[in-house]
Amino acid sequence: MLSRFETNFYPLSFRRCVVTKADLVNAIAEKAGLSKADAEGALKAFAETITGALKTGDKVALVGFGTFSVGDRAARTGQNPQTGAKIQIPAAKVPKFKAGKALKDAVN
């Protein structure tokens, strides 16, 4: 059985839907020959590993796929849209992802 990741025969509206965690687990299980429980564990371990590395300020580079990193967002003044009152938005660290060349080429 082909997953929706492997074919272009699905209608355009179907191909634009959101890929859920369950969809990813099913695709990983099928492609890697794992049980769904093992695939879900692998996906969870992947996410936790990336998160842990970003928490410590490290970059995670997956050659051909992309690079996860942490960026700094400066403090700024915002405006409450309901009252118009000025508010101070504090500085924050934000996760960033830069797609690799292979991923960009696959999408285009």
N, C-alpha and C positions, 0 to 999 in steps of 0.2 A: 504494500500500500504506500503510495507516495504521500508525503506530508505537503502541506501548502508551501513549505520552504523550498521544495524541489521542483515545482512545476509552474508554468505560466498559463495553464489552462483554466484557472479559476477566473470568474468574472472580475472586472476591475474593482467593483465595490467590495468584493470579498478580500482582495489583496490589500486594501487600504485599512483593514481593521487593526486593532491593537493586538499585539502578540503578548499573551499573558504568561505568567510564571508557569502555569500548567502546560501551556503550549511549548515552552522552552524545555521543560522537564521531559515531555513526550518526545521531542525532537532529539534531545541528548540521549535518551534511553534507546531510541531506535538507531541512531547513527553509531553509538558506541557499543551497542549490544549489551546494555546494562538493564537491570530492573528499574522500574520507575522510582523505587525507594533509593536505590544507589545513585540514580541520576539526580534526584532531588538533593541528596546529600552532597554530591559533587558541586552542584550549583550553589548550594548554601555555603560550602567551604570556599568556593571561588569568591563569592560576595564578601564573606567575612575576612578573607585574606586581603582583598583589595582595600576594604574599609580599614583594617588594622594598619596597613602600610600607609594609607593617607593620614590616619590619625597621628602617626609619628612624623609626618612631613615628608615621607619618601615618595618618589615617583614609581609608577609601575608601568613598564614598557613591554608591550606584547608586539614583537616585530611583525609588521604586516597588518596588524589589527588596529593598534592605537596606543596612546599613552594616557594614563590617568595621573592627575597631579592635583595639588592644592594651590589655589590662588587667593590673593588678599583682595577684599572689597573694602574700599575706604569708607570712613564715616561720612555721612552726608545729611543734608537737611531735606526732609520730605514735607508733604502736606496731607493732612487728613481730608479725604475727599468729601466727607459729610459736613464737617464744620469749617474747613478751610484753615484750621489752626496749623501752625508750623510745628513739626516734630523733628527731633534729632534721631536719626537712624544710626545705630552704632556700627563700627567696623566689624567685619566678619571674615572668616575663612570659608571658601566655597570650593567644592570639588569641581574639577574641570576634566574634560575628555577631548583629546585631539585625535581624530581618525588618522590611521596610517594609510599609506599609498595603496596597498592592496585592497583595503576596505573601500576607499574612495573609488578605485577603479571598478570594483564589483558593483557598487551602487550606480555608477554611471554606465 
